[in-house]
Amino acid sequence: MTHVSGWRVVVPVKGGDEAKTRLALPRRQRQELALAMALDCLTVCRDTPGVALVVCVSDDPDVLRAARAAGVGTVSPGRPGLSVAVAAGLASLERGPTAVLLGDLPALRSQDLQQALARALTVPGPALVADAAGSGSVLLTDPDGDVPHHFGPDSARRHVEAGAVALGDPLPSLRRDVDTVADLRAALALGVGPHTCAALAHDLPDLATTDLPAGCAGPRR
């Protein structure tokens, strides 16, 4: 187990053919974009004040290699499934302030993540940040490391039923996960990170049919 002071953040990332299957893009573009979004998320998380350790959990060799190159710790769960990945990441840590952050947040800003983690310390027990739709979960925390994770369909409701307090802060960049092309457009409006921007620029001719903005628009402050 890894002991550090400060927040430890577990980021499960699915790579390969199964990455972002709801994103209506050709397979190669979808895989490249999924990895790029994860790298932007991991990098911001790594650089957020108060975060002492980031652990990327994946069985995909490309994801693990890129995460290590970004200076992030890695864990391989050995079996498929989001719940298995989260459990493997949590098992690698000693008790202490712990968060699970989903890796499909290309517009994530350090300020939003830092605010959410600070707010999480003001509530008893686990805290939750729901996605923009309000049904999914993008961040789940617990100051003692007992993170009651129930990721999957309708996870926000299930996390609240398990005792998590839903944080009401706006946190637009943290709530903007990407599963569909419409989600991607919304993330672009906020301003995505450099890896996502580069992936979109590389594939721009093929992406034209999706009616995406021709670039990485929007402020990123």
C-alpha positions as CSV (number, residue, x, y, z in Angstrom):
1,M,0.0,0.0,0.0
2,T,1.1,3.6,-0.7
3,H,1.1,6.1,2.1
4,V,1.2,9.9,1.4
5,S,-0.3,12.9,3.1
6,G,-2.9,14.9,1.2
7,W,-5.5,13.6,-1.3
8,R,-4.9,10.4,-3.1
9,V,-6.9,10.2,-6.3
10,V,-7.8,7.0,-8.2
11,V,-8.6,7.5,-11.9
12,P,-9.9,4.4,-13.7
13,V,-9.3,4.6,-17.5
14,K,-10.6,2.1,-20.0
15,G,-8.5,1.9,-23.1
16,G,-8.4,-0.1,-26.3
17,D,-11.5,-1.2,-28.3
18,E,-13.8,-0.7,-25.4
19,A,-12.9,2.9,-24.7
20,K,-15.8,5.4,-25.2
21,T,-18.0,3.1,-27.3
22,R,-20.9,5.6,-27.2
23,L,-18.7,8.3,-28.9
24,A,-19.8,8.1,-32.5
25,L,-16.4,8.2,-34.2
26,P,-14.4,5.8,-36.2
27,R,-12.6,3.3,-33.9
28,R,-9.1,4.7,-34.2
29,Q,-10.2,8.2,-33.6
30,R,-12.3,7.2,-30.7
31,Q,-9.4,5.3,-29.1
32,E,-6.9,8.2,-29.6
33,L,-9.4,10.7,-28.3
34,A,-10.2,8.6,-25.2
35,L,-6.5,8.4,-24.3
36,A,-6.0,12.1,-24.9
37,M,-9.0,13.0,-22.7
38,A,-7.6,10.7,-19.9
39,L,-4.2,12.3,-20.2
40,D,-5.6,15.8,-19.8
41,C,-7.6,14.7,-16.8
42,L,-4.6,12.9,-15.2
43,T,-2.3,15.9,-15.8
44,V,-4.7,18.4,-14.2
45,C,-5.3,16.1,-11.3
46,R,-1.6,15.6,-10.8
47,D,-1.0,19.4,-10.7
48,T,-3.9,20.3,-8.4
49,P,-2.9,21.8,-5.1
50,G,-3.7,19.4,-2.2
51,V,-3.4,16.3,-4.4
52,A,-0.5,14.2,-3.2
53,L,-0.8,11.1,-5.4
54,V,-2.7,10.1,-8.6
55,V,-3.1,6.5,-9.5
56,C,-4.3,5.5,-12.9
57,V,-6.0,2.1,-13.0
58,S,-6.1,0.3,-16.4
59,D,-5.2,-2.9,-18.1
60,D,-4.5,-1.2,-21.4
61,P,-0.7,-1.0,-22.0
62,D,-1.0,2.3,-24.0
63,V,-2.9,3.9,-21.2
64,L,-0.4,2.7,-18.5
65,R,2.6,3.7,-20.6
66,A,1.2,7.2,-21.2
67,A,0.2,7.6,-17.5
68,R,3.7,6.7,-16.3
69,A,5.2,9.1,-18.8
70,A,3.0,11.8,-17.3
71,G,4.4,11.1,-13.8
72,V,1.3,9.3,-12.5
73,G,1.3,6.0,-10.6
74,T,-0.4,3.0,-12.2
75,V,-2.3,-0.1,-11.1
76,S,-3.5,-3.0,-13.3
77,P,-6.7,-4.6,-12.0
78,G,-6.2,-7.8,-14.0
79,R,-9.9,-8.2,-14.7
80,P,-12.4,-6.0,-16.7
81,G,-15.1,-3.8,-15.1
82,L,-15.2,-0.3,-13.6
83,S,-16.0,-1.6,-10.1
84,V,-13.0,-4.0,-10.2
85,A,-10.7,-1.1,-11.4
86,V,-11.8,1.2,-8.6
87,A,-11.4,-1.5,-6.0
88,A,-7.9,-2.3,-7.2
89,G,-6.9,1.4,-7.1
90,L,-8.3,1.8,-3.6
91,A,-6.6,-1.3,-2.4
92,S,-3.2,0.1,-3.4
93,L,-3.5,2.9,-0.9
94,E,-3.4,3.2,2.9
95,R,-6.3,5.0,4.7
96,G,-6.5,8.7,4.4
97,P,-8.3,11.3,2.2
98,T,-9.2,9.4,-1.0
99,A,-11.1,10.3,-4.1
100,V,-12.2,8.4,-7.2
101,L,-12.2,10.6,-10.3
102,L,-13.5,9.4,-13.7
103,G,-11.0,9.9,-16.5
104,D,-13.2,11.3,-19.3
105,L,-13.0,15.0,-18.2
106,P,-11.0,16.7,-21.0
107,A,-12.0,20.2,-19.9
108,L,-11.1,19.7,-16.2
109,R,-9.6,22.7,-14.5
110,S,-7.5,22.5,-11.4
111,Q,-9.6,25.2,-9.7
112,D,-12.8,23.2,-9.9
113,L,-11.1,20.0,-8.6
114,Q,-9.4,21.8,-5.8
115,Q,-12.7,23.4,-4.8
116,A,-14.6,20.1,-4.8
117,L,-11.9,18.4,-2.7
118,A,-11.9,21.3,-0.2
119,R,-15.7,21.2,0.0
120,A,-15.6,17.4,0.5
121,L,-13.7,17.9,3.7
122,T,-16.5,20.0,5.2
123,V,-19.1,17.2,5.1
124,P,-19.1,14.1,7.2
125,G,-18.2,10.9,5.4
126,P,-18.2,10.5,1.7
127,A,-19.1,13.3,-0.8
128,L,-20.2,13.1,-4.4
129,V,-20.0,15.4,-7.5
130,A,-22.6,14.3,-10.1
131,D,-22.1,14.8,-13.8
132,A,-23.8,17.6,-15.8
133,A,-26.9,15.4,-16.4
134,G,-27.2,14.7,-12.7
135,S,-27.5,10.9,-12.9
136,G,-23.8,9.9,-13.1
137,S,-20.9,10.4,-10.8
138,V,-17.6,12.1,-11.7
139,L,-16.0,12.4,-8.3
140,L,-16.5,10.4,-5.1
141,T,-14.5,11.1,-2.0
142,D,-14.0,10.0,1.6
143,P,-11.7,11.6,4.2
144,D,-10.8,8.2,5.7
145,G,-10.5,6.3,2.5
146,D,-13.8,4.3,2.8
147,V,-15.1,5.2,-0.6
148,P,-18.5,3.6,-1.1
149,H,-18.3,3.2,-4.9
150,H,-21.3,2.1,-7.0
151,F,-20.3,3.4,-10.4
152,G,-22.5,2.5,-13.4
153,P,-26.0,3.5,-14.5
154,D,-27.7,6.0,-12.2
155,S,-24.7,6.0,-9.9
156,A,-25.4,9.4,-8.4
157,R,-28.6,8.1,-6.8
158,R,-26.9,4.9,-5.6
159,H,-24.0,6.8,-4.1
160,V,-26.4,9.1,-2.2
161,E,-28.3,6.1,-1.0
162,A,-25.0,4.6,0.3
163,G,-24.4,7.8,2.4
164,A,-22.6,10.2,0.1
165,V,-23.4,13.9,0.3
166,A,-24.0,15.4,-3.1
167,L,-22.1,18.7,-3.5
168,G,-24.1,21.5,-5.1
169,D,-21.2,23.7,-6.3
170,P,-21.4,24.5,-10.0
171,L,-17.9,23.1,-10.9
172,P,-18.6,23.1,-14.7
173,S,-15.3,21.6,-15.9
174,L,-15.5,18.8,-13.3
175,R,-19.1,17.9,-14.2
176,R,-18.5,17.8,-17.9
177,D,-17.7,14.2,-18.7
178,V,-17.7,13.0,-22.3
179,D,-19.6,10.0,-23.6
180,T,-21.2,11.3,-26.8
181,V,-20.4,13.8,-29.5
182,A,-22.8,16.3,-27.9
183,D,-20.8,16.0,-24.7
184,L,-17.6,16.6,-26.6
185,R,-19.0,19.8,-28.1
186,A,-20.0,21.0,-24.6
187,A,-16.4,20.2,-23.4
188,L,-14.9,22.1,-26.3
189,A,-17.0,25.2,-25.4
190,L,-15.4,25.1,-21.9
191,G,-12.0,24.6,-23.4
192,V,-10.2,21.3,-23.4
193,G,-6.7,20.3,-22.5
194,P,-3.7,20.1,-24.9
195,H,-3.8,16.4,-25.5
196,T,-7.5,16.5,-26.5
197,C,-6.9,19.5,-28.6
198,A,-4.0,17.8,-30.4
199,A,-6.0,14.6,-31.0
200,L,-8.9,16.7,-32.5
201,A,-6.5,18.7,-34.7
202,H,-4.9,15.5,-36.0
203,D,-8.3,14.0,-36.9
204,L,-10.0,17.2,-37.9
205,P,-10.8,16.2,-41.5
206,D,-12.6,13.0,-40.4
207,L,-14.4,14.8,-37.5
208,A,-15.9,17.4,-39.8
209,T,-19.1,15.3,-40.3
210,T,-19.8,15.5,-36.5
211,D,-20.2,19.3,-36.8
212,L,-17.6,19.9,-34.1
213,P,-16.0,23.4,-33.7
214,A,-12.8,23.6,-35.8
215,G,-10.5,23.9,-32.9
216,C,-10.3,23.9,-29.1
217,A,-12.6,26.8,-28.4
218,G,-13.4,28.5,-25.1
219,P,-11.4,29.9,-22.2
220,R,-9.4,27.5,-20.0
221,R,-8.8,29.4,-16.8
